[in-house]
Amino acid sequence: MAEDSNGNEDLVEEKDGDSGGGGSKTVLIIVIAGFVLFMALAGAGFYILWQKMPGSSADSVTTSKSATEKEPPAKELGPIYSINPFVINLAGSGGKRFLRVKINLELKNQTTFEQVHAQLPRVKDTLLTILSSKKFEDINTVEGKSGLRTEIAATIDTLFSKGAVTQVYFTEFVIE
């Protein structure tokens, strides 16, 4: 301690050469460790994403078929009739839940396509009746949507002919 001219005592700190640099070394080590940890996590993330990309992993390599083996012919798509999206209140929701759906019907031939176009109000009425009778629990699962596709195809088949609708596609299906 040192006394000044007024008689007050001031504390004087003594500096050691070793004590000043210790803090900056610790900060440098923490920064380097953080950078290494960040790079390791980023590398692991890219590796996981790379493995999930189709055709990128070694397991996805397939052997080609020999020239003597024949692939079965792919089923050709029939004409597809697209029905504009519409909104339906779901049953049992008291108007709180609704379904916005866009449906595409794959038909067996062009004649059926023209019949569906000519009787579109009848088809839409049938779809609205089916969809508005469904509850949220009925169509929320994959199995429920599959059952709904089957029911729509069978019901529209009764309007035209057996097998008129070969597939039903939901290109928009939003439940709120």
N, C-alpha and C positions, 0 to 999 in steps of 0.2 A: 504494500500500500504506500501511496505517496501523498504528501501533504502539499496543498497549494498555498498561496500567499494569504488566503483568508482563514486557513486552519482547517479546511474541509479535507476529508480523506477521500481519495478516489481509488477505486479498484483498478488495477492494471493487470490485463491478461497477458500471460506469457505465451508466445506461440512456439510450438514445436514444429519441426520440419515434417514430421510423420503424420500429425493429426489432420492437416488441411486436405490432403489428397485422398483420404480414405472414403469420404462421401462420394466423390466423383467416380471412383472405381466401382463402388456398389451400384450406382445408377447405371454405369456402363454395362455391368454384368446383367442387371435386370433388363435393360433394353435389348441386349443381345439374346438373352434367354427368351424374352417375349417374341422377338423376331423369328427365332428358330421354332418356337412353338406354333406361331402363326403359319409359317411355311409348311410345317409338318401337317397341320390341320387342313390347309389348302390342298396339299398334295393328296391327302387321304380322300378329301371330297371329290377332287377331279378323278381319282382312281375309281371311286364308287360310281360316279356318273358315267365314266367311260365304259364300265362293265355293264351298265344298264342300257347302253345304246345298242340298238339292233344291229347285228352283223359285225360287231366290233370284237367280241371275245373269241378265244380260240375254240370254245365249245360250239360256236354257231356255224363252224365250217361243216358243210354237208358234202357228202360224196355225190357225184353226178351219176345218174342212171345210165346204164349201158345202152347202146343203140338198139339192142333187141327188145328191151323193155319199153312198153308203151304206157303212157299216162292215160287214164280214162278221160274222155272228152269232158270239158267243163260245161256245166249246165248254162245255157244261154239265158240271159235275162229277157223277160217279156217286156212289153210296153209298160212304162211306169206313169201312173196318173197321180199328179201332185195336187193335194187339196190344201188350199190356203190355211194358214194358222188361225185357230179360233180359241176363245177362252170359255171355260166351262166352270161353274160352281160345282164343287164336289158334294156328294150326298153326306148328310150327317154333320156338316161343318157349320151350319147356321150362317152360311155366306162368308165365313172367315177364311176358308181355303178354296183356292181355285187352281185350275189346270190350264196351262197354255200348251197346246199341242199342234204340231204340223205332221200330217200323215201322208205317206206316199204308198199307193197301192200298186203292187206288181201284178199285172193281169196276164191271162194266158195268151191272148192274141189281140190284134188290132180291132177286130170286130167288137170284142168286149170293151176295149178302150172307148170306142165310139158310143157304145151303149151307156157306159158310166158317165161320159160327158153329157149325153142327152138327158140322163136322169140324175144329174148332180144334186138337185134339191132333195130328192128322195134319199140319196146316199148320205148327204150331210145330216139329214134328219135322223137317219138310223145311227150315225156316229154320235150325234149329240145325245140321243136317248141312251145309248150304251155308256158313254163316258160320264154323263150326269148321274147315272145310277151307282157309280163307283165311289167308295169311301177312300180316304187317304191310306188307310191300312191295306186296302185291296191292291193298290197299284204302286206302293212305295218300294217294293222289293223287285228284284230281277224276275223272280218267279211270277209275281203279280203282273208285270209288264208282258211277260211271255204269254200268260193266260189271256190277257187283254188282246194281244195280237191274234191269238187263236179265235177268240170270241168275235172279234171284228171281221176276220176272214170268213168265218162260218155264217155270220149274219148277212154279210153282203152277198155271199154265195146264194143265199135263199132269194135275193132280189133278182139275180140273173140266172146263172146255171152252176151246177156242181163243178168246182174247180176253177171258177172264174177268177178268183183272187188267189194267186199262188204264194204271195208273201205280203206282209204289212210291215212298213218301215216307219219308225218314229224318227223324224229328222229334227224335231224340237219337242222337248218334253220337260216342262218346268212346273213344279208344284210349289205354290206359296200359300 
